[in-house]
Amino acid sequence: MDLIEKDPRWIEVGSRLRELRMERRMSMRALARASGLSTNALSMIERMRTSPSVSTLYKIATALGVPITAFFRQETRRHEIVFRKADRRTRIPFPRGMWEGLGGEEFVGVVEPLMLTLESSANSGKFSMVHTGHEFVLCLSGQLEYEVEDQRYLLEPGDSLLFAAELHHRWRNPGKSTALALVVLSGFEGSERPSEFHITSGRKQDEEN
């Protein structure tokens, strides 16, 4: 099952696309040339008449020179208490996977809990990642393999892993079924968005395939 392309719950990106394009003083025609998409297709997306596929969104992001997260990022007021209903999660897709925000993007503290869904054989790409703070992983279902400084850890349901995020790390789903894990990033520098290191790595995977 391709859980990304068939998922209907997309944040509307049309208005954000227009903002990014106008900030760069880029015409629709120029964006079409840079992205390889038609002006009609881009116009439909901006007017929110259609939702772009993941691959289309990556082409647009590359043409604009921004990470895919720029389409989903919304600066919001930070709170000391954040209650998040399951159907109101911030959902950021990447090739063969999905990150779901669990409220950290609105919390005053330096902690960011996320739900990670990975299809079989999905991985974080050829290159490892590093960022400030700490990373905690709890496997909920399926299998998840983390490689931290050349040491591999196979997580199965109930298994957990905690490490300093400044260590080089990457991950993959070695199993035949979809994996689900809770990932908690904490203690990072206030200006850093550590989840974007992981999301960007998913983009590297797409470019390599």
C-alpha positions as CSV (number, residue, x, y, z in Angstrom):
1,M,0.0,0.0,0.0
2,D,1.3,3.4,-0.9
3,L,0.2,5.2,2.3
4,I,1.4,8.6,1.1
5,E,0.0,9.1,-2.3
6,K,-3.4,7.8,-1.4
7,D,-3.7,9.7,1.9
8,P,-6.4,12.5,1.5
9,R,-5.6,14.5,4.6
10,W,-3.4,17.2,3.1
11,I,-2.8,20.6,4.6
12,E,-3.8,23.2,2.0
13,V,-0.5,24.4,0.4
14,G,-1.9,26.7,-2.2
15,S,-1.8,29.9,-0.3
16,R,1.7,29.0,1.1
17,L,2.9,28.3,-2.4
18,R,1.8,31.8,-3.5
19,E,3.5,33.4,-0.5
20,L,6.8,31.7,-1.3
21,R,6.6,32.5,-5.0
22,M,5.8,36.1,-4.4
23,E,8.5,36.4,-1.7
24,R,11.0,35.4,-4.4
25,R,9.4,37.6,-7.0
26,M,9.0,34.6,-9.2
27,S,6.3,34.5,-11.9
28,M,4.2,31.5,-12.5
29,R,5.8,31.0,-15.8
30,A,9.3,31.1,-14.3
31,L,8.3,28.6,-11.6
32,A,6.9,26.3,-14.3
33,R,10.2,26.4,-16.2
34,A,12.2,25.7,-13.1
35,S,10.0,22.9,-11.8
36,G,9.2,21.2,-15.1
37,L,5.5,21.5,-14.3
38,S,2.8,23.3,-16.4
39,T,1.6,26.8,-15.5
40,N,-1.9,25.3,-15.4
41,A,-1.0,22.7,-12.9
42,L,0.7,25.3,-10.7
43,S,-2.3,27.6,-11.0
44,M,-4.6,24.8,-9.9
45,I,-2.5,24.2,-6.8
46,E,-2.3,27.9,-5.9
47,R,-6.1,28.2,-6.2
48,M,-6.5,25.1,-4.1
49,R,-8.4,23.4,-6.8
50,T,-6.2,20.3,-6.5
51,S,-3.7,18.9,-4.0
52,P,-0.2,18.1,-5.3
53,S,1.4,14.7,-5.0
54,V,4.5,14.3,-2.9
55,S,6.7,14.1,-6.0
56,T,5.1,17.3,-7.4
57,L,5.6,19.1,-4.1
58,Y,9.3,18.2,-4.1
59,K,9.7,19.6,-7.6
60,I,8.2,22.8,-6.6
61,A,10.2,23.1,-3.4
62,T,13.4,22.4,-5.3
63,A,12.5,25.1,-7.9
64,L,11.8,27.6,-5.1
65,G,15.0,26.7,-3.2
66,V,13.1,25.7,0.0
67,P,12.7,22.5,2.0
68,I,9.4,20.7,1.7
69,T,8.6,21.7,5.3
70,A,8.3,25.3,4.2
71,F,4.9,24.4,2.8
72,F,3.7,23.1,6.2
73,R,5.5,25.4,8.6
74,Q,3.2,27.8,10.4
75,E,4.5,30.1,13.1
76,T,2.1,29.8,16.0
77,R,1.9,31.1,19.5
78,R,3.7,28.8,21.9
79,H,1.8,27.3,24.9
80,E,2.7,25.8,28.2
81,I,0.0,23.1,27.7
82,V,-0.7,21.6,24.3
83,F,-3.6,19.2,23.7
84,R,-3.7,17.6,20.3
85,K,-6.5,15.5,18.9
86,A,-5.4,12.6,16.7
87,D,-7.1,14.0,13.6
88,R,-5.5,17.4,14.1
89,R,-1.9,16.4,13.9
90,T,0.5,18.2,11.7
91,R,1.3,15.6,9.0
92,I,4.4,15.9,6.8
93,P,4.9,13.2,4.2
94,F,8.1,12.1,2.7
95,P,8.9,9.3,0.2
96,R,7.4,6.1,1.6
97,G,6.8,7.5,5.1
98,M,5.1,10.1,7.2
99,W,6.0,12.3,10.2
100,E,3.2,13.4,12.4
101,G,3.7,16.2,14.9
102,L,2.3,15.6,18.4
103,G,2.2,19.2,19.6
104,G,5.9,20.0,20.0
105,E,5.6,22.7,17.3
106,E,3.4,24.7,19.6
107,F,5.1,23.9,22.9
108,V,7.2,26.5,24.8
109,G,9.8,23.9,25.8
110,V,12.6,22.3,23.8
111,V,11.0,18.9,23.2
112,E,9.4,17.6,20.0
113,P,7.4,14.3,20.0
114,L,6.7,12.8,16.6
115,M,5.0,9.7,15.2
116,L,7.0,8.1,12.5
117,T,5.4,5.7,9.9
118,L,7.7,3.9,7.5
119,E,6.7,1.5,4.7
120,S,8.7,-1.6,4.1
121,S,12.3,-0.9,3.0
122,A,11.9,2.8,3.5
123,N,15.0,4.5,4.9
124,S,16.5,7.9,5.8
125,G,18.9,7.9,2.8
126,K,22.5,7.4,2.1
127,F,23.8,10.1,4.5
128,S,23.6,10.1,8.2
129,M,22.3,13.1,10.2
130,V,23.3,15.0,13.3
131,H,21.7,17.7,15.4
132,T,21.8,19.0,18.9
133,G,20.0,17.5,21.8
134,H,18.8,14.0,22.5
135,E,16.7,11.4,20.5
136,F,14.4,8.8,22.0
137,V,12.8,6.1,19.9
138,L,10.1,3.6,20.9
139,C,9.0,1.0,18.3
140,L,5.2,0.5,18.4
141,S,4.8,-1.9,15.6
142,G,6.9,-3.6,12.8
143,Q,10.6,-3.3,12.8
144,L,12.9,-0.2,12.8
145,E,16.7,-0.4,12.5
146,Y,18.7,2.6,13.8
147,E,22.4,3.0,13.0
148,V,24.2,5.2,15.5
149,E,28.0,5.7,14.9
150,D,28.3,2.4,12.9
151,Q,26.5,0.5,15.7
152,R,23.1,-1.0,14.5
153,Y,20.1,-1.5,16.8
154,L,17.1,-3.5,15.7
155,L,13.9,-2.3,17.4
156,E,10.8,-4.4,17.6
157,P,7.5,-3.6,19.3
158,G,8.2,-2.4,22.9
159,D,12.0,-1.8,22.2
160,S,13.4,1.6,22.8
161,L,16.6,3.5,22.0
162,L,18.0,6.7,23.6
163,F,21.1,8.5,22.3
164,A,22.9,11.9,22.0
165,A,21.7,13.3,18.7
166,E,25.1,14.8,17.9
167,L,26.1,11.2,17.0
168,H,25.8,10.3,13.4
169,H,22.6,8.4,12.9
170,R,20.1,7.1,10.3
171,W,17.2,4.6,10.1
172,R,15.4,2.1,8.0
173,N,12.5,-0.3,8.0
174,P,14.1,-3.8,7.4
175,G,10.8,-5.6,7.8
176,K,8.0,-6.6,5.4
177,S,5.3,-4.6,7.1
178,T,4.8,-1.0,7.9
179,A,6.6,0.2,11.0
180,L,5.3,2.7,13.5
181,A,7.5,4.5,16.1
182,L,7.3,7.3,18.6
183,V,10.3,9.6,18.3
184,V,11.0,12.3,20.9
185,L,13.6,15.0,20.2
186,S,14.6,17.0,23.2
187,G,17.3,19.4,24.6
188,F,18.0,20.9,21.2
189,E,19.0,24.5,20.6
190,G,15.9,26.8,20.7
191,S,16.4,28.0,17.1
192,E,16.8,24.5,15.7
193,R,14.0,22.4,14.2
194,P,15.6,18.9,14.5
195,S,12.7,17.1,12.9
196,E,13.6,18.8,9.6
197,F,17.0,17.0,9.5
198,H,15.0,13.7,9.4
199,I,12.4,15.1,6.9
200,T,15.2,16.4,4.6
201,S,16.9,13.0,4.8
202,G,13.7,11.5,3.4
203,R,14.1,13.8,0.4
204,K,17.6,12.6,-0.2
205,Q,16.3,9.1,-0.3
206,D,13.8,10.1,-3.0
207,E,16.5,11.8,-5.1
208,E,18.7,8.8,-4.9
209,N,16.0,6.3,-6.0
